[in-house]
Amino acid sequence: MNENAKPRDVIESDPWLSKAAMIIPLMLFFILGMLVDTEPLVDGQTVNGTTYLGLVSARVALMAAAFAWFAREIVRQFPLRIDHWGWSVGVIGAALWIGICEAGLERKLLRTLSISTDWLPAREGVDPFLTYAAGAPLIGFLIARFLLLAVCVPIAEELFLRGFVMRSVETEDWTALPLLKIGRRGVVAATVYAVATHPGEFIAAIVWFSLVTWMMYRTGKFWNCVVAHAVTNLILGLYVCWAGAWYLW
Protein backbone atom coordinates (compact mmCIF):
# COMPACT_ATOMS: atom_id res chain seq x y z
CA MET A 1 0.00 0.00 0.00
CA ASN A 2 1.25 3.48 -0.84
CA GLU A 3 2.43 5.10 2.40
CA ASN A 4 1.18 8.48 1.19
CA ALA A 5 -2.33 7.22 0.48
CA LYS A 6 -4.96 8.47 2.93
CA PRO A 7 -7.32 6.02 4.67
CA ARG A 8 -10.71 5.88 3.05
CA ASP A 9 -12.45 7.08 6.21
CA VAL A 10 -10.48 10.35 6.26
CA ILE A 11 -12.66 13.16 4.86
CA GLU A 12 -10.79 15.92 3.08
CA SER A 13 -12.30 19.34 3.70
CA ASP A 14 -12.37 22.28 1.32
CA PRO A 15 -10.80 25.28 3.15
CA TRP A 16 -13.46 27.62 1.78
CA LEU A 17 -16.22 25.26 2.86
CA SER A 18 -14.75 24.97 6.36
CA LYS A 19 -14.92 28.73 6.82
CA ALA A 20 -18.20 29.35 5.01
CA ALA A 21 -20.02 26.81 7.18
CA MET A 22 -19.20 28.84 10.27
CA ILE A 23 -20.01 32.26 8.84
CA ILE A 24 -22.74 32.16 6.20
CA PRO A 25 -25.76 31.06 8.32
CA LEU A 26 -25.54 34.08 10.62
CA MET A 27 -24.63 36.40 7.77
CA LEU A 28 -27.92 35.47 6.09
CA PHE A 29 -29.75 36.59 9.25
CA PHE A 30 -28.12 40.03 9.18
CA ILE A 31 -28.25 40.52 5.42
CA LEU A 32 -31.98 39.84 5.32
CA GLY A 33 -32.49 42.27 8.18
CA MET A 34 -30.74 44.98 6.19
CA LEU A 35 -32.57 44.25 2.94
CA VAL A 36 -36.14 43.99 4.27
CA ASP A 37 -37.82 47.21 5.47
CA THR A 38 -40.29 46.46 8.28
CA GLU A 39 -41.15 50.08 9.06
CA PRO A 40 -44.84 50.45 10.02
CA LEU A 41 -47.37 51.66 7.48
CA VAL A 42 -49.86 52.95 10.05
CA ASP A 43 -49.22 55.29 12.98
CA GLY A 44 -49.13 53.40 16.25
CA GLN A 45 -47.88 50.14 14.72
CA THR A 46 -44.55 48.75 15.91
CA VAL A 47 -43.78 47.14 12.56
CA ASN A 48 -45.39 46.37 9.24
CA GLY A 49 -46.82 43.02 10.32
CA THR A 50 -46.98 41.43 6.87
CA THR A 51 -43.41 42.36 5.99
CA TYR A 52 -42.13 41.38 9.42
CA LEU A 53 -43.68 37.92 9.12
CA GLY A 54 -42.07 37.62 5.71
CA LEU A 55 -38.70 38.59 7.16
CA VAL A 56 -38.92 36.07 10.00
CA SER A 57 -40.07 33.31 7.64
CA ALA A 58 -37.34 34.10 5.09
CA ARG A 59 -34.70 34.00 7.79
CA VAL A 60 -35.90 30.58 8.97
CA ALA A 61 -36.06 29.18 5.43
CA LEU A 62 -32.68 30.45 4.23
CA MET A 63 -30.82 29.66 7.45
CA ALA A 64 -32.29 26.14 7.48
CA ALA A 65 -31.16 25.72 3.87
CA ALA A 66 -27.65 26.84 4.85
CA PHE A 67 -27.54 24.36 7.72
CA ALA A 68 -28.57 21.57 5.36
CA TRP A 69 -26.00 22.63 2.75
CA PHE A 70 -23.14 22.79 5.27
CA ALA A 71 -24.32 19.96 7.54
CA ARG A 72 -21.53 17.55 6.67
CA GLU A 73 -18.83 20.15 7.26
CA ILE A 74 -20.41 21.39 10.49
CA VAL A 75 -20.56 17.87 11.91
CA ARG A 76 -17.01 17.18 10.71
CA GLN A 77 -15.74 20.10 12.77
CA PHE A 78 -18.14 19.59 15.67
CA PRO A 79 -19.38 16.00 16.12
CA LEU A 80 -22.91 15.68 17.50
CA ARG A 81 -22.20 15.15 21.19
CA ILE A 82 -24.23 16.65 24.05
CA ASP A 83 -24.84 15.92 27.71
CA HIS A 84 -26.87 17.32 30.60
CA TRP A 85 -24.73 20.45 30.92
CA GLY A 86 -26.30 22.12 27.92
CA TRP A 87 -29.81 21.79 29.31
CA SER A 88 -28.85 22.86 32.84
CA VAL A 89 -26.83 25.88 31.75
CA GLY A 90 -29.61 26.90 29.38
CA VAL A 91 -32.13 27.07 32.22
CA ILE A 92 -29.73 28.92 34.54
CA GLY A 93 -28.78 31.28 31.73
CA ALA A 94 -32.42 32.12 31.03
CA ALA A 95 -33.02 32.96 34.70
CA LEU A 96 -29.95 35.20 34.78
CA TRP A 97 -30.79 36.96 31.50
CA ILE A 98 -34.40 37.66 32.48
CA GLY A 99 -33.47 38.72 36.01
CA ILE A 100 -30.73 41.12 34.90
CA CYS A 101 -32.84 42.68 32.15
CA GLU A 102 -35.97 43.03 34.24
CA ALA A 103 -33.91 44.66 37.00
CA GLY A 104 -32.57 47.16 34.44
CA LEU A 105 -29.00 46.71 35.66
CA GLU A 106 -27.48 48.18 32.49
CA ARG A 107 -29.30 51.48 32.85
CA LYS A 108 -28.75 51.59 36.62
CA LEU A 109 -25.01 51.11 36.13
CA LEU A 110 -24.79 53.84 33.50
CA ARG A 111 -26.78 56.27 35.64
CA THR A 112 -24.51 55.50 38.60
CA LEU A 113 -21.56 56.40 36.38
CA SER A 114 -23.40 59.57 35.21
CA ILE A 115 -23.52 58.24 31.66
CA SER A 116 -26.57 58.91 29.50
CA THR A 117 -28.72 55.91 28.63
CA ASP A 118 -30.24 57.54 25.56
CA TRP A 119 -27.84 55.70 23.25
CA LEU A 120 -28.96 52.27 24.39
CA PRO A 121 -30.89 50.69 21.51
CA ALA A 122 -34.36 49.23 21.98
CA ARG A 123 -35.64 46.06 20.34
CA GLU A 124 -38.59 46.18 17.96
CA GLY A 125 -40.83 44.96 20.78
CA VAL A 126 -43.42 43.41 18.48
CA ASP A 127 -46.58 42.29 20.30
CA PRO A 128 -47.87 39.54 18.00
CA PHE A 129 -51.24 39.46 19.76
CA LEU A 130 -51.86 43.04 18.60
CA THR A 131 -50.03 42.83 15.29
CA TYR A 132 -51.65 39.66 13.91
CA ALA A 133 -55.25 38.49 13.75
CA ALA A 134 -56.19 35.50 15.88
CA GLY A 135 -56.01 32.18 14.11
CA ALA A 136 -53.66 31.26 11.25
CA PRO A 137 -51.80 34.62 11.02
CA LEU A 138 -50.95 34.66 14.73
CA ILE A 139 -50.12 30.96 14.92
CA GLY A 140 -48.00 31.19 11.79
CA PHE A 141 -46.01 34.09 13.19
CA LEU A 142 -45.44 32.40 16.56
CA ILE A 143 -44.24 29.18 14.91
CA ALA A 144 -41.83 31.06 12.64
CA ARG A 145 -40.63 33.34 15.46
CA PHE A 146 -39.91 30.47 17.85
CA LEU A 147 -38.16 28.44 15.13
CA LEU A 148 -35.92 31.43 14.51
CA LEU A 149 -35.43 32.15 18.21
CA ALA A 150 -34.87 28.64 19.56
CA VAL A 151 -33.42 26.74 16.59
CA CYS A 152 -31.91 28.86 13.82
CA VAL A 153 -30.29 31.65 15.84
CA PRO A 154 -28.67 29.35 18.47
CA ILE A 155 -27.03 27.18 15.80
CA ALA A 156 -25.96 30.09 13.58
CA GLU A 157 -24.67 32.30 16.38
CA GLU A 158 -22.71 29.53 18.08
CA LEU A 159 -21.16 28.54 14.76
CA PHE A 160 -20.13 32.12 14.16
CA LEU A 161 -18.92 32.84 17.70
CA ARG A 162 -17.26 29.59 18.79
CA GLY A 163 -16.69 28.19 15.33
CA PHE A 164 -15.21 31.35 13.80
CA VAL A 165 -14.65 34.39 16.06
CA MET A 166 -13.08 32.72 19.09
CA ARG A 167 -10.88 30.42 17.01
CA SER A 168 -9.83 32.85 14.27
CA VAL A 169 -8.23 35.28 16.75
CA GLU A 170 -6.04 32.46 18.06
CA THR A 171 -4.46 31.00 14.95
CA GLU A 172 -4.40 31.26 11.17
CA ASP A 173 -5.38 27.60 10.82
CA TRP A 174 -8.42 28.13 13.01
CA THR A 175 -10.72 25.53 11.44
CA ALA A 176 -8.51 22.83 12.98
CA LEU A 177 -8.41 24.39 16.47
CA PRO A 178 -10.35 22.43 19.13
CA LEU A 179 -12.59 24.45 21.44
CA LEU A 180 -10.53 23.43 24.47
CA LYS A 181 -7.43 25.01 22.90
CA ILE A 182 -9.03 28.46 22.63
CA GLY A 183 -7.02 30.90 24.73
CA ARG A 184 -7.43 34.29 26.36
CA ARG A 185 -7.77 36.19 23.10
CA GLY A 186 -10.72 34.02 22.17
CA VAL A 187 -12.46 34.75 25.47
CA VAL A 188 -11.88 38.49 25.05
CA ALA A 189 -13.24 38.28 21.50
CA ALA A 190 -16.35 36.50 22.79
CA THR A 191 -16.93 39.24 25.36
CA VAL A 192 -16.55 41.96 22.73
CA TYR A 193 -18.95 40.09 20.47
CA ALA A 194 -21.48 39.74 23.31
CA VAL A 195 -21.49 43.48 23.99
CA ALA A 196 -21.47 44.47 20.30
CA THR A 197 -24.46 42.28 19.43
CA HIS A 198 -26.48 43.01 22.60
CA PRO A 199 -25.61 46.62 23.56
CA GLY A 200 -28.95 47.20 25.25
CA GLU A 201 -28.42 44.16 27.48
CA PHE A 202 -24.64 44.25 27.75
CA ILE A 203 -24.47 43.06 31.37
CA ALA A 204 -26.82 40.14 30.72
CA ALA A 205 -24.89 39.32 27.56
CA ILE A 206 -21.51 39.29 29.31
CA VAL A 207 -22.83 37.10 32.13
CA TRP A 208 -24.62 34.69 29.79
CA PHE A 209 -21.81 34.32 27.25
CA SER A 210 -19.28 33.87 30.07
CA LEU A 211 -21.41 31.13 31.62
CA VAL A 212 -21.67 29.24 28.33
CA THR A 213 -17.94 29.71 27.66
CA TRP A 214 -17.20 28.23 31.10
CA MET A 215 -19.34 25.23 30.14
CA MET A 216 -17.50 24.99 26.82
CA TYR A 217 -14.19 24.66 28.64
CA ARG A 218 -15.65 22.16 31.10
CA THR A 219 -17.14 19.83 28.51
CA GLY A 220 -15.40 20.66 25.23
CA LYS A 221 -18.66 20.01 23.41
CA PHE A 222 -19.84 22.54 20.86
CA TRP A 223 -23.40 21.23 20.77
CA ASN A 224 -23.74 21.75 24.52
CA CYS A 225 -23.36 25.47 23.74
CA VAL A 226 -26.03 25.24 21.06
CA VAL A 227 -28.43 23.42 23.39
CA ALA A 228 -27.82 25.95 26.19
CA HIS A 229 -28.46 28.79 23.75
CA ALA A 230 -31.62 27.14 22.44
CA VAL A 231 -33.02 26.42 25.91
CA THR A 232 -32.32 29.97 27.10
CA ASN A 233 -33.96 31.46 24.01
CA LEU A 234 -36.97 29.17 24.25
CA ILE A 235 -37.55 30.04 27.91
CA LEU A 236 -36.99 33.72 27.15
CA GLY A 237 -39.54 33.61 24.32
CA LEU A 238 -42.12 31.88 26.50
CA TYR A 239 -41.51 34.41 29.27
CA VAL A 240 -41.90 37.31 26.85
CA CYS A 241 -45.27 35.99 25.65
CA TRP A 242 -46.46 35.24 29.19
CA ALA A 243 -45.31 38.50 30.81
CA GLY A 244 -45.80 40.76 27.82
CA ALA A 245 -42.14 41.81 28.10
CA TRP A 246 -41.96 42.66 24.41
CA TYR A 247 -38.82 44.74 24.84
CA LEU A 248 -36.97 41.42 25.32
CA TRP A 249 -38.48 39.85 22.17
N, C-alpha and C positions, 0 to 999 in steps of 0.2 A: 504494500500500500504506500502511496506517495506520502511522505512525512508532512508535506505542505498542504495536503488536502484537508479540508475542514470536515468534521463530523456532520452527518446529515441533519442532526437535531439542532445544530447551531444556526440561528436565524440572523442573517446579515440585515443591518438596518441602514436605510438611506439617511444620511445626515440631515438633509432638508426635512424629511418626514419626521425624524426624531424631534426636531425643534418645532415644526408646525403643529404637531399634535398637542404640544404644551400651550401654544399661544393662540391659535386660531379660534377655538371655541369661545373664549372670553372676548376676543376682538370682535366677533360677530355680534355679541351682546352690545358692545359700545358703539359699533358702527351703525347698527340699526337704530339705536337711540339718537344718534346724530342726524340720521337721514329722515326719520319719521317725526313730523310736527304734530304734537298732541295738544297744542294750545286750544283752550275752550272756544266754542263758537257762540255761546250764550253767556251773558253776564251772570256771575254767581256759580258757574260750573268750575270744578277743579281742573278737569281735562275734557277734551273731546272724547266722549265715551266710545264711540265707534272706532275712531282711529287708535285709541289706547288699547282696546281689545285686539285690534289688528297687530299692533306692535308687540304685545305680549305673546300672541299666538305665533307670530313670525319668529320671534326669538326662540320659542320652544322648538318650533319645527326645524329651523336652521341649526341650532345648537345640537339637537338630537341627531341630525344628519351628519354633523361634524364628528360627534362621538362615534357614530357607526363607521364613518370613513376611516377614522384613526384608531379604532378599537384595538386592532392587533398591536399597533405600536405602543399604545397606552399601557396595555397589559404586559407587553414585553419589558417596559421600563418599570412598571409597578404591578407586580403579580397580585391577583385578587385574594388578599388575605386580610381578615378583620378579626377582632375579638371584642370582648365586652367593654374595653376602654372607650371605644368610639361612642357607644350608646351612653355610657355614664357621663363622659365629658360633655357630650351634646346637651344633656339635661342640665348639668351644672352651668354650662356656658349660657344657656337660655335664661336661667334664673339670674345670673350676673348681668347679662346684657339688659334685660327688662328692668331689673332693680336700679342699675346705674342710670339708665335713660329716664326712667320715671322719676328718679330723684333729682334729675337735672344737674348732675354733678359737673358736667362740662361748663355750663353757664355759671354755676356757683363759683367754680374755680377761677374763671376769667374775671368775674366781678370782684372776687377777692383780690386779684392782681391788678384791679382797676383797668382792665382791658375790655373794650367794647365787644358785645356779643352780636352786633348787627351783621357782621360778616359771616356768621355761621349759617350755612345753607339749610334750607328746609326741604324735606321730601315732598313728593307730589300730594301725599295724603289723600289718595282717592278712596272715597267711601262707596264701595260697590253697591250697597243697598239703596243709595240715593242715585247713583249714576246709571244703574241698569234696571230694567223692568224685571219684576219677579217672574220666575219660570226659566225658560231656556237661556235668555241673555245673561241673567245673573249666574246661573249654574255654569254656563260655558265660561264666563269670565273667571269664576272661582277655581274651576278645574285648571284652566290655563295658568292662572296666577300662582297656584300652589305647585304645579309642575315646574314652573320657572323658579320659584322660591326654594323648593325643597329637593329638587332633582338637578335641574340644569345648572343653576348658579353654583351650588356646592361643588359639583364635579369640575366645571370650567374654572372657577376661581382657585381651587386647590391645585389644579394642573398648572395654572399660570403662576401662582405664588410659590408652591413647593417644588413644582416640576421645572419652572423656569427661573423666576426671580431669585430665589434663595440659593439656587445652585450656580446660576450664571455669574454671580458676583464672586464666587469662590475659585472657579477655574475655567479655562477656555474650553476644555473637554467636559462641559457640565452635564451632558446627557448621560454620561457614564458614572456620575457621582452619586453614591448612595445617600439617602437622607441622613443617616447617622454620621456621615462625614462632613455635613454642613457645619461651618464654623461661625465665628462671631460676626463676620461680615454678613452672612446670610441672615442671622437673627436681626441685625440692625436693619437690613433691607426689608425684612418682613414687617418690622415696626413702622418704618417709613411708609410702606405700602398700606398698612392698616390705617394710618392717619390720613394719607392722601385720598383713599377711597371712601373713608367715612369721617370727614371733617366735622360734621355735626354731632357725631357720637365718638369723638376721638378717645375719650377715656375708656368707654365700653369696648371700643375696637382694640385698643392696646391690651386690655385685660384679657379679652376673648382670644385674640390671636396668640398671646403669650401662653395661655392655658393650652391651646391646641398644639403649639410648638413644643411645649413641655411633654405632652403626650407623644408627639412624634419622636422625640429623643428617647422616651421610655420604651416605646414599642417598635419603632423603626418601620411602621406600617403606614403607607400612604393612604390606604382606603379607610383606616381608622379616622384620619383627618376628614375625609369626605363624609363619612357617616356622622361624625360629630357636627360638622357643618350642616348637614341635612337635618339632623334632629333639632339643632338649635333653631334653624330657620322654620321648620315645621311648627315647633312650639311657639315661636315668635308670631308666625302668621295666625295661628289659632287664637293666641292672646289678643292680637290686634283686632280680629273679628269679634271676639267676645267682649273686650273692654272698649271697643270703639277708639283705640289709640292709633288713629290713622296716620299720625305723624311718624310712626315707626314702620309703616307699610312699605 
